[in-house]
Amino acid sequence: MLKEKKLAILGAGKLGETLIKGLLEAGVVEVNNLTVTAAHHPRLKQLKEKFNVKGTLSNREAIADADIILLSLKPQTVPLVLAEIGTELHAQQLLISVAASVSIAFIEKHIQTAIPVIRAMPNTASQINKGMTGIAPGTQATPEHIALAKYIFDSVGRSVVADEKHMDAITGLSASGPAFIYIIIESLAEAGVKVGLPRDIATELAAQTVIGAGSMVLETGEHPAKLKDTVTTPAGCTIDGILELEEGGLRVTLIKAVVKATQRAKELLEV
């Protein structure tokens, strides 16, 4: 779907680089059809050395012959870039924004031409093709545009299509979520060290346990609570560990972390 299409990634920061790496390694976009922009020449040189991609400081130049334009910008930068490219866009292009907190209505208001807009929120695991992305279509987006966006983000992991009203929650859960999981992995590994395991073995055990548990949820389709019960045998060691988790408030703390991150996502454009 992307082999013959030209893609411009505006704002190749951390998230932009993650998507560049994931898309190229997945082989779904040709490097000759990819153009990236950055604020400084040293950054463009760095990306050229890493990925052999074309780069420019001019967003207008980057989108001139692009079929798909991906806004990978900080929320506060989006209005400035839209002011720069707003009169240059045309209806045959697809605009995908991965800028947290920026609504589709905001984007459509700041461009001159009615073009299809899709809002997406990937996470950093897209760098190793294990990402999770939420996708919300704008008023001009057709099923074909949605399928194209899903193809892009499915190539670097998984994606779900949701109403835009859920995008801040998706940001709080799956975009911020890896940081929460890293803390859990780190804590499990520390616990392993506490009970005598070498640190490297404890870390590998913890990380693979998280991968395995997540895969069980996705591949079996079972509710996490049911899968938990299959591990928790009567009078066994797991139930004692679960009791400690419940007394420590892990469940409530994780819920509150996602709620807080979601609330913050709603505010980013205002900062």
C-alpha positions, 0 to 999 in steps of 0.5 A, spaced: 500 500 500 505 504 501 511 502 496 509 507 491 506 513 495 511 518 498 511 520 505 513 526 509 514 526 516 514 533 519 518 533 525 523 528 526 524 528 533 524 521 538 517 519 536 518 521 528 525 517 529 521 511 532 516 511 526 522 512 521 526 506 524 520 502 524 517 503 517 523 502 514 525 496 518 518 493 516 519 494 509 513 498 508 516 504 505 521 505 500 527 510 503 527 514 496 520 515 497 521 518 504 522 525 506 523 528 513 524 535 516 527 537 522 529 544 526 536 544 525 541 541 519 545 537 525 539 533 526 538 532 518 545 529 518 544 525 523 538 522 520 541 521 513 547 517 517 542 513 520 537 511 515 539 514 509 533 518 508 532 525 505 531 531 509 530 538 509 529 544 513 523 546 509 516 543 511 513 546 505 518 543 500 517 536 504 510 536 502 510 538 495 509 532 492 508 527 498 502 523 498 501 522 506 504 527 511 505 525 518 505 531 523 510 528 528 510 535 532 510 537 539 503 540 540 505 547 541 509 547 534 503 544 530 499 551 529 506 554 527 507 548 522 500 548 520 500 556 518 506 554 514 503 549 510 496 550 510 495 553 503 500 548 500 496 542 502 491 539 496 485 534 497 489 528 494 493 528 500 492 524 507 494 528 513 496 524 519 497 527 526 501 524 532 501 530 536 498 528 543 492 533 545 491 536 538 484 535 536 482 533 528 478 540 529 484 544 531 487 541 525 482 542 520 481 549 522 488 551 521 488 549 514 485 552 507 483 545 504 478 540 506 483 534 506 482 527 510 485 528 517 487 522 521 489 523 528 493 517 531 497 516 537 503 510 537 507 508 542 515 508 542 515 500 542 513 502 534 521 502 534 521 494 534 515 493 531 511 492 537 507 498 538 500 500 539 497 505 536 490 508 537 487 511 530 481 516 530 479 519 523 476 526 521 470 528 517 473 527 510 477 521 512 474 515 508 474 507 509 480 507 504 484 512 508 483 509 515 485 502 512 492 506 509 493 509 516 492 502 519 497 499 514 502 504 516 501 503 524 500 495 523 507 495 520 510 497 526 505 493 531 498 493 532 492 499 531 485 500 534 480 505 530 476 509 536 472 515 536 476 521 537 473 522 544 477 516 546 484 519 544 486 522 550 485 516 554 489 512 549 495 517 550 494 516 557 494 508 557 498 506 551 503 511 549 504 513 557 503 506 559 510 503 557 513 507 562 509 504 567 511 497 565 518 499 565 517 501 572 514 494 574 519 490 570 524 494 574 521 492 580 520 485 579 527 485 577 529 488 584 525 483 587 529 477 584 535 480 586 533 481 593 531 473 593 538 472 590 538 472 583 543 475 579 541 482 576 541 480 569 537 473 570 532 477 574 531 482 569 530 477 563 526 473 567 521 479 569 521 482 562 520 476 558 514 474 564 511 481 562 511 479 554 508 472 556 503 475 560 501 480 555 501 475 549 497 470 553 491 476 554 492 478 546 492 471 543 487 467 548 482 473 548 481 471 555 479 476 561 486 478 565 482 476 571 481 469 568 488 468 566 490 470 573 486 465 576 489 459 572 496 461 575 493 462 582 493 455 585 489 454 592 494 455 598 500 456 593 505 462 593 502 466 588 496 468 592 500 470 597 504 475 592 497 477 590 495 479 597 501 483 598 500 487 591 492 488 593 495 491 600 500 495 597 495 498 592 498 497 586 491 496 582 489 503 584 495 506 583 496 504 576 489 506 575 490 513 578 497 513 573 493 512 567 487 517 569 492 522 571 496 521 564 489 522 560 488 528 564 495 531 562 494 529 555 488 534 555 492 540 557 498 539 553 496 544 547 495 549 552 502 549 555 
